[in-house]
Amino acid sequence: MASGLMILLINKATRLSDNFLKLPKEYIAEIRFGIETDTMDMEGRITASSHIEKLEYEKLIRILCSFKGTIEQVPPMFSALKHRGQPLYRLARKGREVPRKARTIDILDLEILELRQEILTIRIGCSSGTYIRALAHDIGQAYGTGAVLSALRRTRIGDMDVEKAASTEDIAGLSKTDILTGAGGWIIGLEELFSKAPVLYIKDRYAGQVKNGSPISAVMLEKEPEGNGSPFAGMVSVKSAGGELLAIHRIEEWCDKDQKPDLDKLFTKSVVIF
């Protein structure tokens, strides 16, 4: 099963990478029961195994339901998380295991797609930071036979679906002109990405300052902000009075958090300048 959807950012849009990492994800995962490995997938060393004639559908439904919602998950040893400055996977390769603090994650959806002998295929909707290998392992533990992740494909990141993605062959054949013109319809410009985001309209005399990266204050606004559908929390489009996109900014508040936000006590930090 292929790795699936990946978002590639180019030019100044790379400054938004942290925002994309925080978006919820959707996966198609294949889980094989009756086996455990030290990596929680098929790449690792087998640590336990058992024979399974057939998985019980109703039992799986009950177990999957117990994992839905906000849960605590212990990250796997074979991960890039660090312990005292060292990646956990380096310690794991040396045969060491250290305590890991459980992290709060959200399992938004768990849907059975296929069930055959010892293999379960499910659709998983989850928050950023979820380890699907660890989820497969925990489901196997709950079932009583152990399990590993045997295949994984990412199908959605935020509102972006793999069905609308381009292949690696499509990308390899792109020219600079193709990128600038949005060839194939799958290259998303920042203006399109933030088309429903809140808009700050700036007085024309401040447009140059905005393009040079200056923060925005209430005195610079042409009118009240509009819209409320930003793809990322706190992100806004900054436009001239005539509607020209000048920049993408992040709103930051320094007023008392217990008070209603006041435009005179708001400023913005530039994220992407055009």
NORMOTA-V160425 format. One record per residue. OMEGA is omega as a letter, one per 30 degrees, with the letter a starting at -180 (none if undefined). BURIAL is I if it has 9 or more other ideal C-beta (glycine too) atoms within 8 Angstrom, else O. Layout:
omega=OMEGA burial=BURIAL
omega=OMEGA burial=BURIAL
//
This chain:
omega=a burial=O
omega=a burial=O
omega=l burial=O
omega=a burial=I
omega=l burial=I
omega=l burial=O
omega=l burial=O
omega=l burial=O
omega=l burial=O
omega=l burial=O
omega=a burial=O
omega=l burial=O
omega=l burial=I
omega=l burial=O
omega=a burial=O
omega=a burial=I
omega=a burial=O
omega=a burial=O
omega=l burial=I
omega=a burial=I
omega=a burial=O
omega=a burial=O
omega=l burial=I
omega=a burial=I
omega=l burial=I
omega=a burial=I
omega=l burial=I
omega=a burial=I
omega=l burial=I
omega=a burial=I
omega=l burial=I
omega=a burial=I
omega=l burial=I
omega=a burial=I
omega=l burial=I
omega=l burial=I
omega=a burial=I
omega=l burial=I
omega=a burial=I
omega=l burial=I
omega=a burial=I
omega=a burial=O
omega=a burial=O
omega=l burial=I
omega=a burial=O
omega=a burial=O
omega=l burial=O
omega=l burial=O
omega=l burial=O
omega=a burial=O
omega=l burial=O
omega=l burial=I
omega=a burial=O
omega=l burial=O
omega=a burial=I
omega=a burial=O
omega=a burial=O
omega=l burial=O
omega=l burial=I
omega=l burial=I
omega=a burial=I
omega=a burial=O
omega=a burial=I
omega=l burial=I
omega=a burial=O
omega=l burial=O
omega=a burial=I
omega=l burial=I
omega=l burial=O
omega=a burial=O
omega=l burial=I
omega=a burial=O
omega=l burial=I
omega=a burial=I
omega=l burial=I
omega=l burial=I
omega=l burial=I
omega=l burial=I
omega=a burial=I
omega=l burial=O
omega=a burial=O
omega=l burial=O
omega=a burial=I
omega=l burial=O
omega=a burial=O
omega=l burial=O
omega=a burial=I
omega=a burial=I
omega=l burial=I
omega=l burial=O
omega=a burial=I
omega=l burial=I
omega=l burial=O
omega=l burial=O
omega=a burial=O
omega=l burial=O
omega=a burial=O
omega=l burial=O
omega=l burial=O
omega=l burial=I
omega=l burial=O
omega=l burial=O
omega=l burial=I
omega=l burial=O
omega=l burial=I
omega=l burial=I
omega=a burial=I
omega=a burial=O
omega=l burial=I
omega=a burial=I
omega=l burial=O
omega=l burial=I
omega=a burial=O
omega=l burial=O
omega=l burial=I
omega=a burial=O
omega=a burial=O
omega=a burial=O
omega=l burial=I
omega=l burial=I
omega=a burial=I
omega=l burial=I
omega=a burial=I
omega=l burial=I
omega=a burial=I
omega=l burial=I
omega=l burial=I
omega=l burial=O
omega=l burial=O
omega=l burial=I
omega=a burial=I
omega=l burial=I
omega=a burial=I
omega=l burial=I
omega=l burial=I
omega=l burial=I
omega=a burial=I
omega=l burial=I
omega=l burial=I
omega=l burial=I
omega=l burial=I
omega=a burial=I
omega=l burial=I
omega=a burial=O
omega=a burial=I
omega=l burial=I
omega=l burial=I
omega=l burial=I
omega=a burial=I
omega=l burial=I
omega=a burial=O
omega=l burial=I
omega=l burial=I
omega=a burial=I
omega=a burial=I
omega=l burial=I
omega=a burial=I
omega=l burial=O
omega=a burial=O
omega=a burial=I
omega=a burial=I
omega=a burial=I
omega=l burial=O
omega=a burial=O
omega=l burial=I
omega=l burial=O
omega=l burial=O
omega=l burial=O
omega=l burial=O
omega=a burial=I
omega=a burial=I
omega=a burial=O
omega=a burial=O
omega=l burial=I
omega=l burial=O
omega=l burial=O
omega=l burial=O
omega=a burial=I
omega=a burial=I
omega=a burial=O
omega=l burial=O
omega=a burial=I
omega=l burial=I
omega=l burial=O
omega=a burial=O
omega=l burial=O
omega=a burial=I
omega=l burial=O
omega=a burial=O
omega=a burial=I
omega=l burial=O
omega=a burial=O
omega=a burial=O
omega=a burial=I
omega=a burial=O
omega=a burial=O
omega=l burial=I
omega=a burial=I
omega=l burial=I
omega=l burial=I
omega=a burial=I
omega=l burial=I
omega=a burial=I
omega=a burial=O
omega=l burial=O
omega=a burial=I
omega=a burial=I
omega=l burial=O
omega=l burial=O
omega=a burial=I
omega=l burial=I
omega=l burial=O
omega=a burial=O
omega=l burial=O
omega=a burial=O
omega=l burial=I
omega=a burial=O
omega=a burial=O
omega=a burial=O
omega=a burial=I
omega=l burial=I
omega=l burial=O
omega=a burial=O
omega=l burial=O
omega=l burial=O
omega=l burial=O
omega=a burial=I
omega=a burial=O
omega=a burial=O
omega=l burial=I
omega=l burial=I
omega=a burial=O
omega=l burial=O
omega=a burial=O
omega=a burial=I
omega=l burial=I
omega=l burial=I
omega=a burial=I
omega=l burial=I
omega=l burial=I
omega=l burial=I
omega=l burial=O
omega=l burial=O
omega=l burial=O
omega=a burial=I
omega=a burial=I
omega=l burial=I
omega=a burial=I
omega=l burial=I
omega=l burial=I
omega=l burial=I
omega=a burial=I
omega=l burial=O
omega=l burial=O
omega=l burial=I
omega=a burial=O
omega=a burial=O
omega=a burial=O
omega=l burial=O
omega=a burial=O
omega=a burial=O
omega=a burial=O
omega=l burial=O
omega=l burial=O
omega=l burial=O
omega=l burial=I
omega=a burial=O
omega=l burial=I
omega=a burial=O
omega=l burial=I
omega=l burial=I
omega=l burial=I
omega=l burial=I
omega=none burial=O
//
